[in-house]
Amino acid sequence: MIVSKLKPIPQILKSIENLDNIFILGCGTCSTTCKSGGEEEVARIKQELLKIGKKISGTAVCETPCVASQIKITLAKNRKALEQTKAVLILACGSGVQSTKDNDRMGLKMLPGCDTLFAAALDAKNEFKEYCSHCSECVLDVTNAICPITRCAKGLLNGPCGGMNKGKCEVDKDKDCAWVLIYDEAKKFNELSLFKKVQSAKDHSKSVKPHKLILES
């Protein structure tokens, strides 16, 4: 899941200050879950824009705007409203904004209404937690499904560092040291020999952006 948050209202208003006939597009997946671009947020932003006299040509929430087939359907269903539109304010992550632009055939101005934060897992306490950095060279098979690249403040592949104290990270004393967690898992599975092996440095060329993946048909 991609976590995003609504931009501050003044910032949104500034981005559209010279524009009218705004169409507001939300995201029915990630942005709905993290309350940055679902039906409720779309309605709220609409009211904020109406208050300052902006004309709203329409609103919609696409199930997943970063999927071309879905955003194409949403744009097609709202074509009449979009024909009256000068700009589309998109309450979604950066991928959703750019996917909408790529699939727009009307040449509309696309504006982000959210800031994209990170990819996350949603835990049982409804807290979004970043567990993966999308580094393209996964080491979870070695570290028993605990990512040191993301969950260690220093991204160490061979840890823990000398600053660990009583199982806590020296950067954030309320945070468990990732390598202590990895050690406990290795001990549970009788795999402490892991700590006798030096892990090779990551091949950072694999994480050069932008990434692309072509699915085989």
Secondary structure, DSSP 8 states (H G I E B T S, - for coil): -EEEEE--HHHHHHHTTT--SEEEEEESSHHHHTTSSSHHHHHHHHHHHHHTT--EEEEEEES-TTSHHHHHHHHHHTHHHHTT-SEEEEES-HHHHHHHHHH-SS--EEEE-EEEEEE-EE-TTS-EE------SS--TTTTTT--HHHHSTT--SS---TT-BTTB-SS-TTSB-HHHHHHHHHHHTT-GGGGGS------GGGG-SS-------
